[in-house]
Amino acid sequence: MTCQVKPPAPWTGYRAAMQTHQAHMRNVGEQLRGWRQRRRLSQLDLAGLADISPRHLSFVETGRSLPSRAMLLRLSDRLEVPLRERNTLFIAAGYAPVYSERRIDDPTLEQARRAVELVLRGHEPYPALAVDRHWQLQAANRALAPLLEGVSPALLEAPVNVLRLSLHPDGVAPRIANLGQWRAHLLHRLRQQIEATGDSTLQALLDELAAYPAAACDQAHEPQEPNAVIVPLRIRTALGELSFLSTTTVFGTPVEVTLSELAIESFFPADARTGELLRTAAAAMPAVPGPAD
């Protein structure tokens, strides 16, 4: 007995290619519609922003028309789609990814790493840290150490998740004086990030954090100072109770995925006493060389 391979019928390959092509169109169209709905825009709204006809946009979303690379760039820009997800859109449409993605320790990102190190070091004696899109710690300055006293070593094993470290019962949470306020602030911020990105990993993190025991912070809205305009972080340390205001810094106009997802969280004294305690503690610390020029 011999085995014979039947040759494919004419146009079989063509039909398969067309089916794949149509699947890509449906996929990219569905993704664009999802981003449009996430941004709470109608087709008419987005068409106006992208300077195309609503009919053309409808054809793209339903898979009847495949957007060009230029059109996909324009739509993703108007929808403020994160760079990582823009690459996903391009792949779904059958195009090569537009934005490169490298590990943070890649030699080509050396200048960016140096910039982060300069910002972190320059912020001392106040705490500052760099995190990625999933709130995993990438770097920190020396002033962060007093805030981590008493934290379970398991939470400090890489990769360290900063939100988990903050709210876990074995983390910083027991020493946060206004835990209810701070917890509500972090969860609200995380929900906003999920709304903006649709990231399933962040959603899983939110579910985990929200499930932590809240007995110690049932009063989610502790009284604030009469003139307060921002939620502070008040934390008990060996130096005394410290009070901070936080800010977030990101790279301007990044065209690389990793850099677009990197953020520096900087903490500033919310009162004169906190600043004085930190400056006094820093004066007793040994000097270390700064980043090489």
C-alpha positions as CSV (number, residue, x, y, z in Angstrom):
1,M,0.0,0.0,0.0
2,T,1.3,3.4,-0.8
3,C,0.4,6.7,0.7
4,Q,-0.6,9.5,-1.6
5,V,-1.0,13.1,-0.7
6,K,-3.9,14.6,-2.5
7,P,-3.0,17.9,-4.0
8,P,-5.0,20.9,-2.8
9,A,-7.9,22.0,-4.8
10,P,-7.5,25.1,-6.9
11,W,-7.9,28.3,-4.8
12,T,-7.8,26.5,-1.5
13,G,-4.8,28.5,-0.4
14,Y,-6.4,31.7,-1.6
15,R,-9.6,31.0,0.4
16,A,-7.6,30.2,3.5
17,A,-5.6,33.4,3.1
18,M,-8.8,35.4,2.7
19,Q,-10.4,33.8,5.7
20,T,-7.3,34.7,7.8
21,H,-7.4,38.2,6.4
22,Q,-11.0,38.6,7.3
23,A,-10.4,37.2,10.8
24,H,-7.7,39.8,11.2
25,M,-10.0,42.6,10.1
26,R,-12.7,41.4,12.5
27,N,-10.2,41.2,15.2
28,V,-8.7,44.7,14.8
29,G,-12.2,46.1,14.3
30,E,-13.5,44.6,17.5
31,Q,-10.4,45.9,19.4
32,L,-10.9,49.4,18.0
33,R,-14.6,49.3,18.9
34,G,-13.6,48.2,22.4
35,W,-11.2,51.1,22.8
36,R,-13.8,53.5,21.5
37,Q,-16.3,52.3,24.0
38,R,-13.8,52.4,26.8
39,R,-13.2,56.0,26.0
40,R,-16.9,56.6,25.9
41,L,-17.0,57.9,22.4
42,S,-19.6,57.4,19.7
43,Q,-18.6,56.4,16.2
44,L,-19.5,60.0,15.2
45,D,-17.3,61.4,17.9
46,L,-14.3,59.3,17.0
47,A,-14.8,59.9,13.2
48,G,-14.7,63.6,13.9
49,L,-11.5,63.3,15.9
50,A,-9.8,61.2,13.3
51,D,-11.1,63.2,10.4
52,I,-12.8,60.3,8.6
53,S,-16.4,59.5,7.8
54,P,-18.5,57.6,10.3
55,R,-19.4,55.2,7.5
56,H,-15.7,54.4,7.0
57,L,-15.2,53.9,10.7
58,S,-18.2,51.6,10.8
59,F,-16.8,49.5,8.1
60,V,-13.5,49.2,10.0
61,E,-15.1,48.2,13.2
62,T,-17.3,45.6,11.5
63,G,-14.4,44.1,9.5
64,R,-15.7,45.2,6.1
65,S,-12.7,47.4,5.6
66,L,-9.1,47.0,6.8
67,P,-7.5,50.2,8.1
68,S,-4.2,51.3,6.6
69,R,-1.2,51.7,8.9
70,A,-1.6,55.5,8.8
71,M,-5.3,55.2,9.7
72,L,-4.5,52.8,12.5
73,L,-1.9,55.1,13.9
74,R,-4.4,58.0,13.7
75,L,-7.2,56.1,15.4
76,S,-5.0,54.7,18.2
77,D,-3.6,58.2,18.8
78,R,-7.1,59.7,19.1
79,L,-8.1,56.9,21.3
80,E,-5.0,57.3,23.5
81,V,-4.2,53.6,23.2
82,P,-1.1,52.6,25.2
83,L,1.9,51.7,23.0
84,R,1.8,48.0,23.9
85,E,-1.8,47.7,22.9
86,R,-1.1,49.7,19.7
87,N,1.3,47.0,18.7
88,T,-1.4,44.5,19.3
89,L,-3.7,46.4,17.0
90,F,-1.1,46.4,14.3
91,I,-0.5,42.7,14.6
92,A,-4.2,42.0,14.5
93,A,-4.4,44.0,11.2
94,G,-1.6,42.0,9.7
95,Y,1.1,44.7,10.1
96,A,4.4,44.6,11.9
97,P,4.5,46.2,15.3
98,V,5.4,49.9,15.2
99,Y,6.9,50.4,18.7
100,S,10.0,48.5,19.9
101,E,10.0,46.8,23.3
102,R,13.2,46.1,25.2
103,R,14.1,45.0,28.7
104,I,14.9,47.8,31.1
105,D,18.4,46.5,31.4
106,D,18.9,46.6,27.6
107,P,22.1,48.6,26.7
108,T,20.1,50.8,24.3
109,L,18.1,52.1,27.3
110,E,21.2,53.1,29.3
111,Q,20.5,56.8,29.0
112,A,17.0,56.4,30.2
113,R,18.2,54.3,33.2
114,R,20.7,57.0,34.0
115,A,18.0,59.6,33.9
116,V,15.9,57.6,36.3
117,E,18.9,57.1,38.7
118,L,19.5,60.9,38.6
119,V,15.9,61.7,39.5
120,L,15.9,59.1,42.3
121,R,19.2,60.2,43.7
122,G,18.4,63.9,43.4
123,H,15.2,63.4,45.3
124,E,17.0,62.3,48.5
125,P,16.5,62.7,51.4
126,Y,12.9,62.1,50.4
127,P,11.7,58.7,49.2
128,A,11.3,57.9,45.5
129,L,10.9,54.8,43.4
130,A,10.4,53.7,39.8
131,V,7.7,51.2,38.9
132,D,6.6,49.5,35.7
133,R,3.0,49.2,34.3
134,H,2.1,46.5,36.8
135,W,3.5,48.4,39.8
136,Q,6.6,46.2,40.0
137,L,9.6,47.9,41.6
138,Q,12.4,48.7,39.2
139,A,14.6,51.0,41.3
140,A,14.4,53.1,44.5
141,N,16.6,55.5,46.4
142,R,18.0,55.1,49.9
143,A,15.3,57.2,51.6
144,L,12.7,54.5,51.0
145,A,14.3,52.1,53.5
146,P,12.8,53.7,56.7
147,L,9.3,53.2,55.2
148,L,9.9,49.4,54.9
149,E,10.9,48.6,58.4
150,G,9.1,45.5,59.7
151,V,7.8,44.3,56.3
152,S,7.7,40.6,55.7
153,P,10.8,39.4,53.8
154,A,8.6,37.5,51.5
155,L,7.1,40.7,50.2
156,L,10.5,42.0,49.4
157,E,11.5,39.1,47.1
158,A,11.7,40.0,43.5
159,P,9.6,40.9,41.7
160,V,8.4,43.4,44.4
161,N,4.9,44.7,43.8
162,V,4.6,48.2,45.3
163,L,0.8,48.2,45.8
164,R,0.9,44.7,47.4
165,L,3.8,45.9,49.6
166,S,1.7,48.9,50.7
167,L,-1.6,47.2,51.5
168,H,-0.7,43.7,52.5
169,P,-1.3,42.9,56.2
170,D,2.3,41.8,56.4
171,G,3.5,44.8,54.5
172,V,3.5,48.5,55.3
173,A,-0.3,48.6,56.0
174,P,-0.1,48.1,59.8
175,R,2.0,51.3,60.1
176,I,-0.1,53.5,57.9
177,A,-1.9,55.9,60.2
178,N,-4.6,56.8,57.7
179,L,-4.8,53.4,56.1
180,G,-8.5,53.7,55.2
181,Q,-7.8,56.9,53.2
182,W,-4.6,55.6,51.6
183,R,-6.2,52.3,50.7
184,A,-9.2,53.9,49.1
185,H,-6.8,56.3,47.2
186,L,-4.7,53.4,45.8
187,L,-7.6,51.3,44.8
188,H,-9.3,54.2,43.0
189,R,-6.1,55.0,41.2
190,L,-5.7,51.3,40.2
191,R,-9.3,51.2,38.9
192,Q,-8.6,54.3,36.8
193,Q,-5.5,52.6,35.3
194,I,-7.6,49.5,34.5
195,E,-10.2,51.7,32.8
196,A,-7.6,53.3,30.7
197,T,-5.7,50.2,29.7
198,G,-8.0,47.2,30.0
199,D,-5.1,45.3,31.5
200,S,-6.2,41.9,32.9
201,T,-3.1,41.6,35.2
202,L,-4.0,44.9,36.9
203,Q,-7.6,43.7,37.3
204,A,-6.3,40.5,39.1
205,L,-4.1,42.7,41.3
206,L,-7.1,44.9,42.1
207,D,-9.2,41.8,43.1
208,E,-6.3,40.7,45.3
209,L,-5.8,44.0,47.0
210,A,-9.6,44.6,47.5
211,A,-9.8,41.2,49.3
212,Y,-7.3,42.1,52.0
213,P,-8.8,42.3,55.5
214,A,-10.1,45.9,55.9
215,A,-10.8,45.7,59.7
216,A,-8.0,48.1,60.4
217,C,-9.3,50.6,57.9
218,D,-13.1,50.4,58.2
219,Q,-13.1,54.2,58.5
220,A,-12.2,54.8,54.8
221,H,-12.6,58.5,55.3
222,E,-10.7,59.6,58.4
223,P,-10.9,63.3,59.2
224,Q,-8.4,65.4,57.2
225,E,-6.9,68.7,57.9
226,P,-9.4,71.5,57.1
227,N,-7.3,72.9,54.3
228,A,-6.1,69.6,52.8
229,V,-6.3,69.4,49.1
230,I,-4.7,65.9,48.6
231,V,-4.7,62.6,50.3
232,P,-1.4,62.3,52.3
233,L,0.5,59.1,53.3
234,R,0.9,59.2,57.0
235,I,3.2,56.4,58.2
236,R,4.7,55.5,61.6
237,T,8.5,54.8,61.4
238,A,11.4,54.6,63.8
239,L,12.0,58.3,63.0
240,G,8.5,59.1,64.1
241,E,5.3,59.6,62.2
242,L,6.0,60.9,58.7
243,S,3.5,62.6,56.3
244,F,4.0,62.7,52.6
245,L,2.4,64.0,49.4
246,S,3.2,62.0,46.3
247,T,3.7,62.9,42.6
248,T,4.1,60.8,39.5
249,T,6.7,61.5,36.7
250,V,6.7,59.7,33.3
251,F,8.9,60.1,30.2
252,G,7.7,62.6,27.8
253,T,6.7,61.4,24.3
254,P,8.2,58.0,24.5
255,V,8.2,55.8,21.4
256,E,9.4,52.6,23.2
257,V,7.0,50.4,25.1
258,T,9.1,49.8,28.2
259,L,9.8,53.5,28.7
260,S,6.1,54.5,28.1
261,E,5.2,52.2,31.0
262,L,7.8,53.4,33.5
263,A,6.8,55.8,36.2
264,I,8.6,57.5,39.1
265,E,6.7,57.9,42.3
266,S,8.2,60.7,44.4
267,F,7.2,61.5,48.0
268,F,7.5,65.0,49.4
269,P,7.2,66.1,53.0
270,A,3.6,67.2,53.8
271,D,4.8,69.1,56.8
272,A,7.9,70.8,58.2
273,R,8.5,68.1,60.8
274,T,8.7,65.3,58.3
275,G,11.2,67.2,56.2
276,E,13.4,67.9,59.2
277,L,13.3,64.3,60.4
278,L,14.3,63.0,57.0
279,R,17.1,65.6,56.5
280,T,18.5,64.7,59.9
281,A,18.5,61.0,59.1
282,A,20.1,61.6,55.8
283,A,22.9,63.6,57.3
284,A,23.9,60.5,59.3
285,M,24.0,58.2,56.2
286,P,27.3,57.5,54.5
287,A,27.8,59.3,51.2
288,V,27.7,57.2,48.0
289,P,28.9,58.1,44.5
290,G,26.3,59.4,42.1
291,P,25.6,57.9,38.7
292,A,28.6,58.1,36.4
293,D,28.6,61.0,33.9
